[in-house]
Amino acid sequence: MNSLVNVQKRVTSGLGVIQYYAIRPWKFSNQRYLALRSQISEDEDRLFYTDIKSMDWQSYMKEYVRGSRDSHCGHGVCTFYI
């Protein structure tokens, strides 16, 4: 029974962390990004990896979740599986 209480506490804590970000509408603009990409050379474009269309988004999000969990919740990366 005690372990279920601990699980519930961890879930509640996690929900508290993401609540601010999850319930608000977010509006992003990429005009500065597009302006930057139009001004840099092809060599700089390859060097700084500005083409996000070719990103592996699934891998990126897995690492993002791991890092967020580790830094915000205090849980080690090895304590869960994605």
C-alpha positions as CSV (number, residue, x, y, z in Angstrom):
1,M,0.0,0.0,0.0
2,N,2.8,2.4,0.9
3,S,4.3,2.0,-2.6
4,L,1.0,3.0,-4.2
5,V,0.9,6.2,-2.1
6,N,4.5,7.0,-3.3
7,V,3.4,6.4,-6.9
8,Q,0.5,8.8,-6.4
9,K,2.7,11.4,-4.9
10,R,5.1,11.2,-7.8
11,V,2.2,11.4,-10.4
12,T,0.8,14.4,-8.6
13,S,4.2,16.1,-8.4
14,G,4.7,15.5,-12.2
15,L,1.3,16.9,-13.1
16,G,2.1,20.0,-11.0
17,V,5.2,20.5,-13.0
18,I,3.6,20.3,-16.4
19,Q,0.3,21.9,-15.5
20,Y,1.4,25.4,-16.3
21,Y,2.7,24.4,-19.7
22,A,-0.1,22.0,-20.6
23,I,-3.2,24.2,-20.0
24,R,-2.1,27.4,-21.6
25,P,-2.4,28.3,-25.3
26,W,1.0,28.9,-26.9
27,K,1.7,30.9,-30.0
28,F,5.1,30.8,-31.6
29,S,6.5,32.8,-34.5
30,N,9.4,31.6,-36.7
31,Q,10.0,34.8,-38.6
32,R,13.4,35.5,-37.1
33,Y,14.5,31.9,-37.8
34,L,13.4,32.2,-41.4
35,A,15.2,35.5,-41.7
36,L,18.4,34.0,-40.3
37,R,18.3,31.0,-42.6
38,S,17.9,33.3,-45.6
39,Q,21.0,35.3,-44.6
40,I,23.6,32.6,-43.9
41,S,25.8,30.8,-46.3
42,E,25.3,27.1,-47.2
43,D,28.5,26.2,-45.3
44,E,27.1,28.0,-42.2
45,D,23.8,26.2,-42.7
46,R,25.5,22.8,-42.6
47,L,27.8,23.8,-39.7
48,F,25.1,25.1,-37.4
49,Y,22.4,22.5,-38.5
50,T,19.6,24.9,-39.1
51,D,17.5,22.7,-41.3
52,I,15.0,21.3,-38.8
53,K,13.1,19.4,-41.4
54,S,15.7,16.6,-41.4
55,M,15.7,16.2,-37.6
56,D,14.9,12.9,-36.0
57,W,12.0,14.3,-33.9
58,Q,11.2,11.1,-32.2
59,S,14.7,10.8,-30.9
60,Y,14.8,14.5,-30.0
61,M,11.6,14.2,-27.9
62,K,12.8,11.1,-26.1
63,E,15.9,13.0,-25.0
64,Y,13.9,16.0,-24.2
65,V,11.6,14.0,-21.9
66,R,14.6,12.3,-20.2
67,G,16.3,15.6,-19.6
68,S,13.2,17.3,-18.3
69,R,12.4,14.5,-16.0
70,D,16.0,14.4,-14.6
71,S,16.3,18.2,-14.1
72,H,12.8,19.1,-13.0
73,C,11.7,16.0,-11.1
74,G,15.0,14.8,-9.6
75,H,14.6,11.3,-11.1
76,G,17.6,9.7,-12.7
77,V,17.4,8.8,-16.4
78,C,17.7,5.1,-15.6
79,T,14.5,5.0,-13.5
80,F,12.1,4.7,-16.4
81,Y,11.7,3.5,-19.9
82,I,10.4,5.6,-22.9
